[in-house]
Each structure stands twice: as C-alpha cells, then as structure tokens.
Amino acid sequence: MKILYLHGLNSKLSDPKRKILEQYGQVFALDINYTEKHFQPDYILKQFPNTEFNVVMGSSMGALNAYAISEIIGRPALLFNPPLVKYSEIEFSHKFTRGLSPKQILLGGSDEVVNAAETLNFLGQNLQKSVLNIIVLPKLGHRIPIDIFTDQVKNFFKDICA
C-alpha cells in the first residue's frame, strides 16, 4: 500500500507518526512550503509522477490539499482538522477527475485554528454526495496526540480494507 501524507503549515511528519503509518504501507511525505501558496495539489502530485497512491492523508493545511488530491486521484482520505471553510473560495470541483472518494475526517471541538462547527456546516452545504465519516472530539485541539493519531489511522485502514 502506498500512503501519501501531507503535513500542516510549519510542521513535518514526526518519526513516531511515520512509524505508525509504515505499519500499513510505504509512506511518501515531502516537505511542503505553504507560506506563499496554501492550495497546491497539482504541485504535490507532480513530485510523484510515477506513483499511484492507495490512500491520502493530511493534517491541517495538508488535509486541505489531501482532500483535493483524494478527489483528483479517486482514493480514500484521512483528514485531520482540514481548514475547508477558510479556503472555501477555492473551487475544488473543477479539478476532480475521478469523482468523490470516501473520507474520514477528525475535527477537534476545542481547535482554535480550525473551527469544527464551521467545518461541519461547510461539509453539510457543499459535500452532500461524498461518503464521509466525521468524528468530532470535543476536547481535542489543533494538534493530534499520538494515541489519537494511532486510533484514527487504525480505524481508517480497518474501514477501507473491510
């Protein structure tokens, strides 16, 4: 299994999280500079011209890009606190080539960066045709602790491999 993981703004994939992902497949995670441009799925995919990913994952800004890449390549996605509302001016649908793909979305109810209620409202208004598994953890902030990351990854692979 080939896993594309996209980190958030001013972040990187930590070694402990990489080790968790490596239990499920080969991990591809490049360092992305989001300072000049937040939304760059085309650029990200061009870094792997001969790689067919089975799943896409991302956290925060990486989750925004992972959402779009999931639709472009038609693969399932695991998204941690995607800032969909802040970037709702982006026209996602014009880039989709393979159609809507299932997504597992984890939102932190106490996230001060990505508002869970706004994201849920956005999803309800714009993505009625997507198969979504949305989890809101009331006490979770923006950062994803290793135990929650482990559980979400485990459940994600359990669901898509069933």
C-alpha positions as CSV (number, residue, x, y, z in Angstrom):
1,M,0.0,0.0,0.0
2,K,1.3,3.5,-0.9
3,I,0.4,6.3,1.5
4,L,0.7,10.0,0.7
5,Y,0.9,12.0,3.9
6,L,0.8,15.8,3.8
7,H,1.9,17.8,6.9
8,G,0.4,21.0,8.1
9,L,1.7,24.6,8.0
10,N,5.1,25.0,9.6
11,S,5.1,21.3,10.5
12,K,6.6,17.9,9.4
13,L,5.6,14.3,9.7
14,S,7.1,13.2,13.1
15,D,9.1,10.0,13.4
16,P,6.6,8.4,15.8
17,K,3.7,9.1,13.4
18,R,5.7,7.9,10.4
19,K,6.4,4.6,12.2
20,I,2.7,4.1,12.8
21,L,1.9,4.7,9.1
22,E,4.7,2.4,8.0
23,Q,2.8,-0.5,9.6
24,Y,0.3,-0.1,6.9
25,G,2.4,0.6,3.8
26,Q,5.1,2.7,2.1
27,V,4.9,6.3,3.3
28,F,5.5,9.3,0.9
29,A,5.8,12.6,2.8
30,L,7.5,15.6,1.2
31,D,8.4,18.9,2.9
32,I,5.9,21.4,1.6
33,N,6.4,25.2,1.8
34,Y,2.9,26.6,2.3
35,T,3.9,30.2,3.0
36,E,3.4,31.6,-0.5
37,K,0.6,29.2,-1.6
38,H,-1.6,27.1,0.6
39,F,-3.5,25.1,-2.0
40,Q,-1.1,23.2,-4.3
41,P,-2.4,19.7,-5.1
42,D,-1.1,19.8,-8.6
43,Y,2.4,20.7,-7.4
44,I,2.3,17.9,-4.9
45,L,1.2,15.3,-7.4
46,K,3.9,16.4,-9.8
47,Q,6.5,15.4,-7.3
48,F,5.4,11.7,-7.7
49,P,4.8,11.4,-11.4
50,N,5.0,7.6,-11.5
51,T,3.5,6.7,-8.1
52,E,-0.1,5.5,-7.7
53,F,-1.2,6.2,-4.2
54,N,-3.8,3.9,-2.4
55,V,-4.7,6.5,0.2
56,V,-4.1,10.1,1.0
57,M,-3.7,11.6,4.5
58,G,-3.1,15.1,5.8
59,S,-3.2,17.4,8.8
60,S,-4.5,21.0,8.8
61,M,-3.2,22.6,5.6
62,G,-2.0,19.2,4.4
63,A,-5.6,17.9,5.0
64,L,-6.9,20.7,2.7
65,N,-4.6,19.5,-0.1
66,A,-5.2,15.8,0.7
67,Y,-8.9,16.4,0.3
68,A,-8.4,17.8,-3.2
69,I,-5.8,15.1,-4.1
70,S,-8.2,12.4,-2.9
71,E,-10.8,13.7,-5.4
72,I,-8.2,14.1,-8.2
73,I,-6.9,10.5,-8.0
74,G,-10.1,8.9,-6.7
75,R,-8.6,7.5,-3.5
76,P,-9.8,7.4,0.1
77,A,-8.5,10.1,2.5
78,L,-7.9,10.5,6.3
79,L,-8.1,14.2,7.2
80,F,-7.1,15.8,10.5
81,N,-8.6,19.3,11.1
82,P,-8.9,20.3,7.4
83,P,-9.4,24.1,7.1
84,L,-12.0,23.8,4.4
85,V,-14.0,26.9,5.5
86,K,-11.0,29.3,5.5
87,Y,-10.3,28.3,1.9
88,S,-13.9,27.8,0.6
89,E,-13.2,30.3,-2.2
90,I,-11.1,27.5,-3.8
91,E,-13.2,25.8,-6.5
92,F,-12.5,22.2,-5.6
93,S,-14.7,20.6,-8.2
94,H,-13.0,21.9,-11.3
95,K,-10.0,19.7,-10.6
96,F,-11.8,16.5,-9.9
97,T,-11.1,13.8,-12.4
98,R,-12.1,10.5,-10.8
99,G,-15.0,11.7,-8.7
100,L,-15.8,11.7,-5.0
101,S,-13.9,9.3,-2.7
102,P,-14.7,8.3,0.9
103,K,-13.1,10.4,3.6
104,Q,-12.6,10.0,7.3
105,I,-12.4,13.5,8.9
106,L,-11.3,14.1,12.5
107,L,-12.2,17.5,14.0
108,G,-11.2,18.9,17.3
109,G,-14.0,20.5,19.1
110,S,-11.5,22.7,21.0
111,D,-9.4,23.6,17.9
112,E,-8.7,27.3,17.9
113,V,-7.3,27.2,14.3
114,V,-10.0,25.2,12.5
115,N,-13.5,25.7,13.9
116,A,-15.2,22.3,13.9
117,A,-18.8,23.8,13.8
118,E,-17.9,25.9,10.7
119,T,-16.3,22.9,9.0
120,L,-19.4,20.7,9.7
121,N,-21.6,23.4,8.3
122,F,-19.4,23.7,5.2
123,L,-19.4,20.0,4.7
124,G,-23.2,19.8,5.0
125,Q,-23.7,22.6,2.5
126,N,-21.1,21.5,-0.1
127,L,-20.4,17.9,0.1
128,Q,-23.7,16.0,0.3
129,K,-22.6,13.5,-2.3
130,S,-19.4,12.4,-0.6
131,V,-19.2,9.4,1.7
132,L,-17.9,10.9,4.9
133,N,-17.1,9.5,8.3
134,I,-16.8,12.6,10.5
135,I,-15.6,12.4,14.1
136,V,-15.6,15.3,16.4
137,L,-13.7,15.0,19.7
138,P,-14.9,17.8,22.0
139,K,-11.6,18.2,24.0
140,L,-9.3,17.9,21.0
141,G,-7.3,21.0,19.9
142,H,-5.5,21.5,16.6
143,R,-2.5,19.2,17.3
144,I,-3.2,15.5,17.1
145,P,-1.7,13.5,20.0
146,I,0.0,10.2,19.1
147,D,-2.7,8.0,20.7
148,I,-5.5,9.7,18.8
149,F,-3.5,9.5,15.6
150,T,-2.8,5.8,16.1
151,D,-6.5,5.1,16.7
152,Q,-7.7,7.1,13.8
153,V,-5.2,5.5,11.4
154,K,-6.1,2.0,12.7
155,N,-9.9,2.7,12.2
156,F,-9.3,4.2,8.8
157,F,-7.4,1.2,7.4
158,K,-9.9,-1.2,9.1
159,D,-12.8,0.6,7.3
160,I,-11.1,0.8,3.8
161,C,-9.7,-2.7,3.9
162,A,-13.0,-4.3,5.1
